[in-house]
């Protein structure tokens, strides 16, 4: 019986033992150059800078929220409003929607800096 992968993708050969494509295995062990890693790090830094959680108004709102004690929602809301910053609800929504992508970007950045041997 013919290999179903070979019928769909004639250029690929499947390893019988592992089930992985040999083309994928061959490229898996290639190392990226330092220049390529630096370029990727620069693009990740740009993405972090453009991320909604990097916005100065959100960062300032977080500072205000952290400076107040728990249960001080009225005072926090008043201070945020007086400074023209996003409300507690808006900050919470942004935080909930954007935390996963923020985490992934920083995780990718840490991996790249570790591979380049850069210490922060």
C-alpha positions in Angstrom: 0.0 0.0 0.0 1.3 3.4 -0.9 2.2 5.9 1.8 -0.7 8.5 2.0 1.8 11.3 2.7 3.7 10.5 -0.5 0.5 10.6 -2.5 -0.4 14.1 -1.2 3.1 15.5 -1.0 5.3 13.7 -3.6 8.5 15.5 -2.5 8.3 14.3 1.1 9.4 11.0 2.5 8.0 9.7 5.8 10.3 8.0 8.2 8.7 4.7 9.1 10.1 4.6 12.6 9.1 8.1 13.9 6.4 9.2 11.4 8.2 12.5 11.0 8.9 13.9 7.6 12.6 13.7 6.7 12.6 17.2 5.2 11.4 18.5 8.5 14.1 16.5 10.4 16.8 17.8 8.1 15.9 21.5 8.7 15.3 21.0 12.4 19.0 20.9 13.2 20.1 23.9 11.3 21.4 26.7 13.5 20.5 30.3 12.8 23.3 32.8 12.4 24.0 35.4 15.1 22.9 38.1 12.6 19.6 36.3 12.0 19.0 36.0 15.8 19.9 39.7 16.3 17.5 40.7 13.5 14.7 38.5 15.1 15.5 40.1 18.5 15.1 43.6 17.0 11.7 42.7 15.5 10.5 41.2 18.8 11.6 44.4 20.6 9.6 46.4 18.1 6.6 44.2 18.7 6.9 44.7 22.4 7.2 48.5 22.0 4.1 48.5 19.9 2.1 46.2 22.2 -1.0 47.7 24.0 0.5 46.8 27.4 3.5 49.0 26.6 1.4 52.0 26.0 2.4 54.8 28.5 -1.2 55.4 29.6 -1.7 51.8 30.5 1.6 51.6 32.3 0.8 54.8 34.3 -2.7 53.4 35.1 -1.0 50.2 36.4 1.3 52.3 38.6 -1.7 54.2 40.1 -3.6 51.0 40.7 -0.6 49.4 42.4 0.0 52.5 44.6 -3.5 52.3 46.1 -4.5 49.6 48.6 -7.0 46.9 47.8 -10.6 48.0 48.0 -9.8 51.6 47.0 -11.7 51.4 43.7 -13.5 54.7 44.0 -10.2 56.6 44.7 -8.4 54.7 41.9 -11.3 55.4 39.4 -11.3 59.1 40.4 -7.6 59.5 40.0 -7.5 57.7 36.6 -10.4 59.8 35.4 -8.7 63.1 36.6 -5.6 62.2 34.7 -7.4 61.2 31.5 -6.2 57.5 31.8 -8.2 54.4 30.9 -10.8 53.4 33.5 -10.4 50.3 35.7 -12.7 48.4 33.4 -10.8 49.3 30.3 -7.4 48.5 31.9 -8.9 45.1 33.1 -10.2 44.3 29.6 -6.9 45.2 28.0 -5.0 43.2 30.6 -7.2 40.1 30.0 -7.1 40.3 26.2 -3.4 41.1 25.8 -1.5 39.2 28.6 -1.0 36.0 26.6 0.6 37.8 23.6 2.7 39.9 26.0 3.9 36.8 27.7 4.7 35.0 24.4 6.7 38.0 23.2 8.8 38.3 26.3 9.3 34.5 26.4 10.6 34.7 22.8 12.8 37.6 23.7 14.3 35.7 26.6 15.0 32.7 24.4 16.8 34.9 21.8 18.9 36.8 24.4 19.9 33.5 25.9 20.9 32.1 22.5 22.9 35.2 21.8 24.5 35.2 25.3 23.1 38.6 26.2 22.5 39.4 29.8 20.0 42.0 30.8 
